[in-house]
Amino acid sequence: MKPAWPSLPLSRWLQRRLKVLSLFIASVFLVTGLAVPAQGAWQPAAMAPTPDGLDLLLAQEPNTSANSVLYFTTPTFTVSVHPRSTAQFMNVYNRDTRQSEQLNAPVSFRGSLNNDGWVSYDSFGSRAGRNVIYRASANRNAFQARLEVIDAASNSVLISQNSTSIQAMNVPGENPGQGNLLNQTFVGFDTQNHSVRVFNDNGVTKMNVFNKVSGQTLVNGQPATAEADEIGPYECWVNYFGGQSFGGAAARYFIRVSGSGEALLEVIAANGGVLLTEPRVSSAPLVTNIPQADRPACFGDSGNVGSGSLAPYIAAVFGSDRELEQTRQVLGQGGRGVSGLSCVIDPRFESARQGRFINAAECNDRNDAGAVVNFLRGRGLNSRLVYRNFRYR
């Protein structure tokens, strides 16, 4: 019997057989591939954290506000001091650059540096090619915090930012028995060389003036008097005077504060000569709780300017005297129109290099300032959120 050879030439027959065989093999691989579970075939890119996301996770871990000694934000940074085992560590996360400048860096507790209720935590690091100290400071009684970046070689302050929000404040406070410092304080602030405080001690108004350079207390709990009828240029300021001598000469210490948050320490000799004038610095908060009886009539509606002068977020309104009056009517005295927010409501004109605007409210929290802006816009006012640089004036 003859074999069933193809009628086609051998070469063409082989080509057709090979083509059929290749199609069969391809179909087998296709069916097999479809049978493989999808997760074994690929992984979505979203499953892997991006470098920025990973850095943010690292910056927050293991720190949370629940287990932190100190946790706060500034306009630029998120800062934490947290325990780990038997030691404490610091995280400093820069939200502008989305980088951790300190991550689980060992911390040294400095305690109170200026005898003013503030305690500090130091951590060594490097920044822009310099050896620096990251100093996180806090005052539990005043509920204020700040971050400073200090050049380790020159001891000069490179960055100083006050807290805009605080999530954890588990730091030492004043000695037991001294009560709540914030409630006792009428005025408290720092100048370049001094820390000053006017406070209520069992119904008596007293004054402290501490020299941060020499470490000496120049006025220690001596009686202070409010002088409401001061002649210009401080006739609309609250003025407290006290103390007896300066550098061995008879003199009085004047602690002055305005309704817009300006503050000043002056020392005046018995003959009227000014021996010292130092304005407050923004590296420490202004704390005020001024009694109504100590305020002149032109001081303003609100004696508690709090940390408003340090608040970084302003609900601004643009316009003239008409808009200022409308803003005051809309917000109401003391901010009744936007009650419940952590803002100082005292509408007034304020000037910056960019021009004049109406400062309707100043807030430590951006969301609170935004709520005031939306409230004002809803009532037809040209309002927007302005970020205050402390050197903008």
C-alpha positions in Angstrom: 0.0 0.0 0.0 1.4 3.4 -0.9 1.9 6.0 1.8 -0.5 9.0 1.6 2.0 11.5 0.4 0.6 14.9 -0.2 -0.1 15.9 -3.7 1.6 19.2 -3.0 5.3 19.6 -3.2 7.1 18.6 0.0 8.3 22.0 0.9 4.9 23.7 0.7 3.3 20.8 2.7 5.9 21.2 5.5 5.3 25.0 5.7 1.5 24.5 6.1 2.1 21.8 8.9 4.5 24.1 10.8 2.0 27.0 10.6 -0.8 24.9 12.0 1.5 23.6 14.8 2.5 27.2 15.8 -1.1 28.3 16.0 -1.9 25.4 18.2 1.0 26.2 20.6 0.0 29.8 20.8 -3.6 28.9 21.7 -2.4 26.6 24.5 -0.3 29.5 26.0 -3.2 31.9 25.7 -5.6 29.6 27.5 -3.1 28.9 30.2 -2.3 32.6 30.7 -6.0 33.4 31.2 -6.3 30.8 33.8 -3.6 32.4 36.0 -5.1 34.5 38.9 -5.0 38.3 38.1 -3.0 39.2 41.2 -0.3 36.8 40.2 0.0 38.5 36.8 0.5 42.2 37.9 0.5 44.5 40.9 -1.1 48.0 40.7 1.4 50.9 41.1 -0.7 52.4 43.8 0.2 49.5 46.1 3.7 50.8 46.5 4.2 54.1 48.4 5.7 57.0 46.5 8.9 58.5 47.8 7.1 61.5 49.2 4.4 59.3 50.8 7.0 57.0 52.3 8.9 60.0 53.7 5.7 61.3 55.3 5.1 57.9 56.9 8.6 57.8 58.2 8.2 61.3 59.6 5.2 60.4 61.5 6.3 56.9 62.7 6.4 56.1 65.6 5.1 59.5 66.6 1.4 60.2 67.1 -0.2 62.9 69.2 -1.4 60.1 71.6 2.1 59.0 72.7 4.0 62.3 72.3 5.4 64.4 75.1 5.1 67.4 72.7 3.4 67.5 69.3 2.6 70.7 67.4 2.6 72.4 64.0 4.1 75.7 62.9 3.4 77.4 59.5 6.1 75.2 58.0 6.9 72.3 60.3 5.4 69.4 62.2 7.3 68.8 65.4 7.2 66.0 67.9 9.1 64.9 70.9 8.2 61.3 71.8 9.5 58.5 74.1 11.0 55.3 72.8 12.2 52.7 75.2 13.8 54.7 78.0 14.9 57.8 75.9 13.2 60.6 74.1 13.5 61.5 70.4 12.5 64.3 68.0 10.9 64.4 64.6 10.9 67.6 62.5 9.0 67.3 59.2 9.2 70.2 56.7 5.8 70.4 55.0 7.1 72.8 52.3 9.9 70.5 51.1 8.1 67.3 52.2 11.2 66.1 53.9 12.1 65.0 57.4 14.8 67.3 58.8 15.0 65.2 62.0 13.8 61.6 62.3 14.0 59.8 65.7 17.0 62.1 66.7 18.0 61.8 70.4 16.8 64.6 72.6 18.3 66.5 75.5 15.8 68.0 78.0 16.9 71.5 78.8 14.1 72.4 81.3 13.3 76.0 81.9 16.0 78.2 80.2 14.8 81.6 81.2 12.8 81.0 84.4 9.7 82.0 82.6 7.6 78.8 82.5 9.1 77.6 79.1 10.8 74.2 78.9 12.9 73.2 76.0 14.1 70.0 74.2 17.2 70.1 72.1 18.3 67.8 69.3 21.5 68.0 67.3 21.4 67.9 63.5 22.6 69.5 60.3 20.9 71.9 57.9 22.2 73.4 54.6 25.7 72.4 55.5 25.6 73.7 59.1 25.6 72.0 62.4 22.4 73.1 64.1 20.3 72.6 67.2 16.6 72.0 66.7 14.9 73.4 69.9 11.3 72.6 70.6 10.0 74.8 73.5 6.6 74.8 75.2 4.8 76.5 78.0 2.0 74.2 79.3 0.2 76.8 81.4 0.1 79.3 78.5 -0.5 76.5 76.0 2.1 77.8 73.6 4.9 76.1 71.7 7.6 77.1 69.2 10.4 75.6 67.1 13.8 77.3 66.8 16.7 76.2 64.5 19.9 77.5 66.1 23.4 77.6 64.5 25.5 75.5 66.8 28.7 77.4 66.0 27.5 81.0 66.5 24.4 80.3 68.7 22.4 82.5 66.4 18.7 81.7 65.7 18.2 80.8 62.0 14.5 80.0 62.2 11.9 80.7 64.8 8.3 79.8 64.3 5.4 79.7 66.8 2.8 77.0 67.0 -0.3 77.2 64.9 -1.9 74.2 66.5 -0.9 71.8 69.4 -2.0 68.2 69.6 0.0 67.1 72.6 1.3 69.1 75.6 2.6 66.7 78.2 5.6 68.8 79.4 6.4 70.0 82.9 4.5 73.1 84.1 5.0 75.6 86.9 5.8 74.4 90.4 2.7 73.2 92.3 0.9 75.9 94.2 1.5 78.7 91.7 -1.9 78.1 90.0 -2.7 78.6 86.4 -0.1 81.1 85.0 -2.2 82.1 82.1 -5.2 83.1 84.2 -3.0 85.0 86.6 -1.1 86.9 83.9 -2.3 90.3 82.8 0.6 90.9 80.3 3.6 88.7 79.4 6.1 88.9 76.6 9.8 88.7 75.7 12.1 91.4 74.4 15.6 90.8 73.0 17.1 90.8 76.4 14.3 90.5 78.9 11.2 88.5 79.9 8.4 90.6 81.5 5.2 89.7 83.3 2.5 91.6 85.0 0.3 89.3 87.1 -2.3 89.0 89.8 -1.1 87.7 93.1 -4.1 87.3 95.5 -5.7 90.4 94.3 -2.5 92.5 94.1 -1.1 93.5 90.7 2.7 92.7 90.6 5.5 92.8 88.1 8.5 90.6 87.2 11.3 91.7 84.9 14.0 89.1 84.1 17.3 89.8 82.3 17.9 86.8 80.0 21.5 87.8 79.4 22.7 88.2 83.0 20.3 85.7 84.5 19.2 88.3 87.1 15.7 89.2 88.1 15.5 93.0 88.0 12.0 93.3 89.4 10.8 90.4 91.5 7.1 90.4 92.4 7.0 94.2 93.2 3.7 96.0 93.1 2.7 97.3 89.7 0.2 100.2 88.9 -1.9 100.7 85.8 -1.5 104.2 84.4 -4.5 104.7 82.2 -4.1 108.5 81.6 -0.6 108.3 80.1 0.3 111.2 77.8 1.0 110.3 74.1 2.2 108.5 72.3 0.9 105.7 74.6 -2.4 107.3 75.7 -4.3 104.4 74.0 -2.0 101.7 75.4 -2.2 99.8 78.7 0.7 101.0 80.8 1.9 99.3 84.0 4.8 100.7 86.0 6.7 99.3 88.9 10.2 98.6 90.2 12.6 100.9 92.0 16.1 101.0 90.4 18.1 100.3 87.3 21.8 100.0 87.3 22.0 101.4 90.8 19.9 104.5 89.9 16.3 105.3 90.9 14.1 104.3 88.0 10.7 102.9 87.0 9.9 100.0 84.7 7.0 100.5 82.2 5.4 97.5 80.5 3.2 98.8 77.7 0.8 96.9 75.3 -1.5 98.1 72.6 -4.8 96.7 71.4 -3.2 95.6 68.2 -0.6 93.5 69.9 2.4 95.8 70.0 4.3 95.7 73.3 7.3 97.5 74.8 9.5 97.5 77.9 10.8 100.9 79.0 12.9 102.0 81.9 12.6 105.7 82.8 14.9 107.5 85.3 13.6 109.8 88.1 14.5 112.9 86.0 12.4 111.6 83.0 15.3 110.3 81.0 14.7 107.0 79.1 17.3 104.5 80.2 16.0 101.5 78.2 13.5 100.8 75.4 13.0 97.3 74.0 10.0 96.2 71.9 8.7 92.6 72.1 10.1 90.0 69.8 7.9 87.5 68.0 10.0 84.5 69.0 7.9 84.1 72.1 4.1 84.7 72.4 2.4 87.7 73.7 0.0 86.7 76.5 -2.5 89.2 77.7 -5.6 89.1 79.9 -6.0 92.7 80.8 -8.8 93.7 83.3 -11.3 96.2 82.0 -10.4 98.6 84.7 -6.8 98.8 83.5 -7.7 99.7 79.9 -8.2 103.2 78.5 -11.4 103.9 76.6 -9.5 104.0 73.3 -7.7 100.7 73.8 -10.3 98.7 71.9 -13.3 96.5 72.5 -11.3 93.4 73.4 -8.7 93.4 76.2 -7.7 89.8 75.6 -5.6 90.0 72.5 -4.1 86.7 73.4 -1.6 85.4 70.9 -3.4 87.3 68.1 -0.4 89.4 67.2 1.4 86.1 66.6 -1.4 84.5 64.7 -0.2 83.6 61.2 -3.6 83.6 59.4 -5.7 86.7 58.9 -9.2 87.0 57.5 -8.6 90.2 55.5 -11.2 92.5 54.0 -10.3 95.0 51.3 -12.0 98.4 51.2 -12.4 101.7 53.0 -14.0 103.1 56.1 -17.4 101.9 54.8 -16.2 98.3 54.6 -14.6 98.5 58.0 -17.9 99.6 59.6 -19.8 96.9 57.6 -17.2 94.3 58.8 -17.7 95.3 62.4 -21.5 95.2 62.1 -21.4 91.8 60.4 -19.1 90.2 63.0 -20.6 91.9 66.0 -18.7 92.9 69.2 -16.3 90.2 70.2 -17.1 88.1 67.1 -20.6 87.0 67.9 -21.2 86.3 64.2 -18.4 83.6 64.2 -18.5 82.4 67.8 -16.7 79.2 68.7 -13.5 79.9 66.7 -10.1 80.3 68.2 -9.6 83.8 66.6 -9.2 87.3 67.9 -12.0 89.4 66.4 -11.2 93.1 66.4 -11.7 94.6 62.9 -9.3 97.4 62.2 -7.0 98.8 59.5 -3.6 97.3 59.2 -0.7 98.2 56.9 1.8 96.0 55.1 4.3 96.6 52.4 1.7 95.5 49.9 -0.8 98.1 51.1 -3.6 98.7 53.6 -6.3 96.2 54.5 -8.9 95.5 57.2 -7.8 92.9 59.7 -11.1 91.3 60.4 -9.8 88.3 62.4 -6.5 86.7 63.2 -6.3 83.1 64.0 -3.7 80.4 64.8 -5.7 77.8 62.9 -6.0 78.1 59.1 -9.4 76.5 59.0 -10.8 78.9 61.5 -9.5 81.9 59.5 -11.0 80.3 56.3 -14.3 80.0 58.1 -14.3 83.7 58.9 -13.4 84.5 55.2 -16.3 82.4 53.9 -18.6 84.0 56.5 -17.6 87.5 55.3 -17.8 86.6 51.6 -21.3 85.3 52.2 -22.3 88.8 53.3 -20.9 90.5 50.3 -17.5 91.6 51.6 -14.3 91.2 49.5 -12.4 88.9 51.9 -9.6 86.5 51.5 -7.1 84.6 53.7 -3.8 86.3 54.2 -0.7 84.6 55.7 1.2 86.9 58.0 4.9 86.9 57.8 6.1 88.4 61.1 8.5 90.6 59.3 5.9 91.9 56.8 5.3 95.3 58.4 
